[in-house]
Amino acid sequence: LQLPVLSKDESLSCAFGSLAAQPAVVMENRITCQSPAPEQLPPSPPGNGEPR
């Protein structure tokens, strides 16, 4: 996947639900987002991500 070329006035952001958007880190052909702190994450719906 080829990322678009951004001008110096453009940037990418990461948004998780209603939390404030944070700057994305762009390195070559990757975009990285910092996950919110665990206490800010909503609970997982039953059956998703729970140990079996």
FIVEX-604268 format. One record per residue: residue number from 1; x, y, z of N, C-alpha, C, O in turn. Coordinates in nm, 3 decimals, always signed. Each point is the difference from the previous one (the first is absolute). Layout:
! residues N
resi:nxx:nyy:nzz:caxx:cayy:cazz:cxx:cyy:czz:oxx:oyy:ozz
NUM:X:Y:Z:X:Y:Z:X:Y:Z:X:Y:Z
...
***
This chain:
! residues 52
resi:nxx:nyy:nzz:caxx:cayy:cazz:cxx:cyy:czz:oxx:oyy:ozz
1:+0.086:-0.118:+0.000:-0.086:+0.118:+0.000:+0.089:+0.123:+0.000:+0.091:+0.011:+0.083
2:-0.114:+0.078:-0.172:+0.078:+0.124:-0.009:-0.073:+0.111:+0.076:-0.116:+0.029:-0.029
3:+0.185:+0.032:+0.123:-0.060:+0.111:+0.073:+0.009:+0.127:-0.084:+0.096:+0.018:-0.075
4:-0.195:+0.069:+0.087:+0.007:+0.126:-0.075:+0.113:+0.087:+0.056:+0.033:-0.007:+0.118
5:+0.024:+0.088:-0.204:+0.104:+0.093:+0.042:-0.069:+0.119:+0.067:-0.091:+0.060:-0.058
6:+0.134:-0.028:+0.179:-0.058:+0.112:+0.073:+0.087:+0.124:-0.016:+0.123:-0.010:-0.001
7:-0.186:+0.124:-0.011:+0.077:+0.125:-0.002:+0.045:+0.031:+0.142:-0.045:-0.065:+0.095
8:+0.133:+0.162:-0.080:+0.049:+0.033:+0.134:-0.110:+0.055:+0.090:+0.015:+0.002:+0.122
9:-0.125:+0.044:-0.182:-0.112:+0.053:+0.078:-0.104:-0.106:+0.034:-0.098:+0.030:+0.068
10:+0.117:-0.154:-0.115:-0.095:-0.107:+0.024:+0.056:-0.100:+0.100:+0.121:-0.016:+0.013
11:-0.212:-0.052:+0.057:+0.042:-0.105:+0.093:-0.115:-0.099:+0.014:-0.113:+0.027:-0.039
12:+0.144:-0.142:+0.095:-0.101:-0.102:+0.028:-0.023:-0.007:+0.149:+0.091:+0.024:+0.080
13:-0.213:-0.058:-0.042:-0.036:-0.013:+0.141:-0.063:-0.135:+0.025:-0.053:-0.064:-0.091
14:+0.059:+0.021:+0.216:-0.064:-0.124:+0.043:-0.113:+0.036:+0.094:+0.018:+0.081:+0.092
15:-0.135:-0.139:-0.114:-0.116:+0.028:+0.085:-0.059:-0.132:+0.048:-0.019:-0.093:-0.078
16:-0.011:+0.086:+0.207:-0.061:-0.117:+0.062:-0.128:+0.045:+0.067:+0.002:+0.060:+0.108
17:-0.115:-0.089:-0.171:-0.128:+0.037:+0.057:-0.010:+0.149:+0.027:+0.033:+0.081:-0.087
18:-0.076:-0.045:+0.207:-0.019:+0.141:+0.034:+0.123:+0.063:+0.064:-0.004:+0.116:+0.041
19:+0.115:-0.191:-0.031:+0.123:+0.056:+0.057:+0.061:+0.100:-0.096:-0.022:-0.008:-0.121
20:+0.098:+0.102:+0.173:+0.065:+0.100:-0.084:+0.097:-0.067:-0.098:+0.071:-0.094:+0.037
21:-0.071:+0.142:-0.160:+0.091:-0.054:-0.101:+0.144:+0.031:+0.037:+0.030:+0.105:+0.056
22:+0.058:-0.198:-0.088:+0.144:+0.014:+0.027:+0.074:-0.007:-0.132:-0.049:-0.061:-0.095
23:+0.167:+0.123:+0.085:+0.076:-0.008:-0.125:+0.043:-0.143:-0.030:+0.038:-0.075:+0.090
24:-0.045:+0.039:-0.216:+0.049:-0.130:-0.046:+0.149:+0.014:-0.029:+0.048:+0.108:-0.033
25:+0.025:-0.219:+0.046:+0.141:-0.003:-0.034:+0.011:-0.067:-0.136:-0.041:-0.115:-0.017
26:+0.097:+0.187:-0.081:+0.015:-0.053:-0.135:+0.147:-0.028:-0.024:+0.085:+0.089:+0.010
27:-0.055:-0.216:-0.042:+0.138:-0.042:-0.029:-0.003:-0.083:-0.127:-0.052:-0.111:-0.001
28:+0.109:+0.165:-0.106:+0.003:-0.065:-0.130:-0.141:-0.039:-0.042:-0.081:+0.088:-0.032
29:+0.050:-0.217:+0.030:-0.133:-0.043:-0.046:-0.088:-0.049:+0.115:-0.090:-0.082:-0.022
30:+0.115:+0.132:+0.144:-0.079:-0.041:+0.117:-0.057:+0.120:+0.073:+0.059:+0.108:+0.005
31:-0.177:-0.130:+0.050:-0.063:+0.098:+0.088:-0.019:-0.068:+0.134:-0.057:-0.109:+0.006
32:+0.105:+0.171:+0.100:-0.010:-0.058:+0.134:-0.082:+0.093:+0.089:+0.016:+0.122:-0.003
33:-0.105:-0.183:+0.082:-0.081:+0.075:+0.095:+0.026:-0.052:+0.141:+0.013:-0.121:+0.020
34:-0.004:+0.211:+0.075:+0.015:-0.038:+0.140:-0.138:-0.036:+0.054:-0.094:+0.078:-0.012
35:+0.082:-0.195:+0.071:-0.128:-0.041:+0.059:-0.031:+0.086:+0.122:+0.091:+0.046:+0.068
36:-0.219:-0.024:-0.042:-0.037:+0.073:+0.122:+0.044:-0.078:+0.124:+0.023:-0.120:-0.005
37:-0.013:+0.191:+0.116:+0.032:-0.065:+0.128:-0.108:-0.103:+0.032:-0.117:+0.023:-0.033
38:+0.152:-0.135:+0.097:-0.099:-0.105:+0.029:-0.124:+0.051:+0.071:-0.111:-0.047:-0.027
39:+0.127:+0.141:+0.118:-0.117:+0.050:+0.074:-0.094:+0.083:-0.089:-0.114:+0.026:+0.039
40:+0.160:+0.015:-0.156:-0.086:+0.076:-0.092:-0.071:-0.090:-0.101:-0.088:+0.047:-0.072
41:+0.125:-0.174:+0.065:-0.061:-0.091:-0.096:-0.137:-0.046:+0.050:-0.017:-0.025:+0.119
42:-0.080:+0.014:-0.210:-0.131:-0.052:+0.043:+0.012:-0.150:+0.027:+0.091:-0.064:-0.052
43:-0.181:+0.008:+0.132:+0.005:-0.145:+0.024:-0.025:-0.076:-0.130:-0.074:+0.046:-0.087
44:+0.136:-0.163:+0.075:-0.021:-0.085:-0.117:-0.136:-0.067:+0.009:-0.041:-0.042:+0.109
45:-0.030:+0.032:-0.221:-0.127:-0.073:+0.003:+0.025:-0.146:+0.037:+0.106:-0.053:-0.031
46:-0.201:-0.013:+0.097:+0.018:-0.141:+0.036:+0.038:-0.084:-0.122:-0.056:+0.016:-0.108
47:+0.152:-0.105:+0.128:+0.043:-0.089:-0.107:+0.107:+0.057:-0.091:+0.046:-0.070:-0.090
48:-0.005:+0.194:+0.111:+0.104:+0.062:-0.083:+0.124:+0.027:+0.085:-0.001:+0.091:+0.082
49:+0.105:-0.169:-0.103:+0.126:+0.024:+0.069:+0.009:-0.059:+0.139:+0.100:+0.021:+0.068
50:-0.201:-0.093:-0.025:+0.005:-0.061:+0.133:+0.068:-0.136:-0.009:-0.018:-0.072:-0.098
51:+0.096:+0.036:+0.199:+0.062:-0.134:-0.001:-0.105:-0.109:+0.002:-0.110:+0.018:+0.054
52:+0.145:-0.130:-0.114:-0.095:-0.113:-0.003:+0.044:-0.107:+0.093:-0.066:-0.103:+0.012
***
